[in-house]
Amino acid sequence: MKGKWLSMHPRNRRVIRTDLLQENMQRIRNAVPSGVKVMAVVKADGYGHGAAETARAAIAGGADMLAVAAVAEGSFLRRSGITAPILVLGAVTAADVAEGVENGLIQTVCSPEMLLLCENAASAMNKQTEVHIKIDTGMGRIGVRNGDELKALLESADAADHVRITGAFTHFSDADGDSDGMAYTEKQFSLFRELSGMIPGRILRHCANSAAIHRRPDMAMDMVRAGISLYGYPPVPENDLRLAPCMRWTAKISYIKEVPPGVYISYGRTFRTEKPMRIATVTCGYADGYHRAASGKAEVLIHGKRARILGRICMDQMMADVSDIPEAFPEDEVVLIGQDGSDQITAEDIASWSGTISYEILLSVGSRVERVFEDTEKKGDTHQ
Ligand SMILES: Cc1ncc(COP(=O)(O)O)c(C=O)c1O
């Protein structure tokens, strides 16, 4: 694309398709057994997609509840006008328990001490507060680990007048793994059923993350927690729900040069031209969140064609081989993640070039990368 629009295009930006977020949520919603609630995991700024915008799109697509990692993220959603139930997945802390109660967040407890924190904060405000109990069935992170620990927690709850246990959950550590991983998941699931069965009253029991949503609908229980799949990146090869990536990340060509053989490109002289080449400098580097570890492997799309990134990725720039793309010129768009013509680069691709996972790629896109929200249905653009 060329012309007036491009000249206004910032050096580096991501476009978030809120209509696709909504559609992905609808597809997930339709895939889970009826009567099962769906929680949209919007922690870490909605996996880099914008927490409030993602939350709104997910609710429009049928999400019943939201999940964040920390109280501050939940408070941000409340300040953004979101009234849906919000679970804080991380363990409650003395530092922000009161803010959580104040904002009507559901906090996570794993010990009598944590439950007491909630009780004290709620009673000081003369409020009722909700908690979910975290059960560690094999993740090794947070949660009660056996029946005795759970009993002690339940006893502390009996004595608490301002706390209501409305849910219990566990987290799978290997539901995206091989058959061994699935056997381990099975064990986690059965331990969760056994322990969560000890909790009296009507509560929401939930354990399924994205991998389990795709692979094991029978593990849905009362609610599933959809994270990475909501953003269009199922963590398992099975993408039978046809979920679409919602983030498009682009930069620009800032400079083009023709070089003879024998010229070194970028830091450390890891790339030397062997023939005459045409090389474009691109306005994106690791300060924008493009992983330096992808150096030597990364590719971008320019005019719908693949261009190799040459040498090391710098802090703010990288160099692309446009020898076979004569139509490439300064100001042209460079697609880092997204579709261009008939080709597409995904966060999975960058993850494989840099030895990580799509999650980390999506949420490491830097704060200086402009974020634009687009809904092609409504044809609206909003800038942040
Ligand atoms: C407790 C918990 N539940 C659900 C999720 C969502 O996982 P996924 O993004 O794999 O769906 C996470 C993500 O880390 C999590 O920590």
The ligand as a MOL file (V3000), in Angstrom:
LIG
                    3D

  0  0  0     0  0            999 V3000
M  V30 BEGIN CTAB
M  V30 COUNTS 16 16 0 0 0
M  V30 BEGIN ATOM
M  V30 1 C -4.5350 -19.9260 35.8980 0
M  V30 2 C -4.5920 -19.7330 34.4290 0
M  V30 3 N -5.7140 -20.0780 33.7720 0
M  V30 4 C -5.8230 -19.9260 32.4360 0
M  V30 5 C -4.7810 -19.4260 31.6890 0
M  V30 6 C -4.9590 -19.3170 30.2020 0
M  V30 7 O -4.1030 -20.2160 29.5540 0
M  V30 8 P -4.1060 -20.2790 27.9540 0
M  V30 9 O -3.6210 -18.9330 27.4980 0
M  V30 10 O -3.1180 -21.3500 27.6480 0
M  V30 11 O -5.4890 -20.5510 27.5400 0
M  V30 12 C -3.6060 -19.0600 32.3190 0
M  V30 13 C -2.5030 -18.5480 31.5180 0
M  V30 14 O -1.3610 -18.5160 31.8550 0
M  V30 15 C -3.5000 -19.2140 33.7330 0
M  V30 16 O -2.3840 -18.8780 34.3820 0
M  V30 END ATOM
M  V30 BEGIN BOND
M  V30 1 1 1 2
M  V30 2 1 2 3
M  V30 3 2 2 15
M  V30 4 2 3 4
M  V30 5 1 4 5
M  V30 6 1 5 6
M  V30 7 2 5 12
M  V30 8 1 6 7
M  V30 9 1 7 8
M  V30 10 2 8 9
M  V30 11 1 8 10
M  V30 12 1 8 11
M  V30 13 1 12 13
M  V30 14 1 12 15
M  V30 15 2 13 14
M  V30 16 1 15 16
M  V30 END BOND
M  V30 END CTAB
M  END
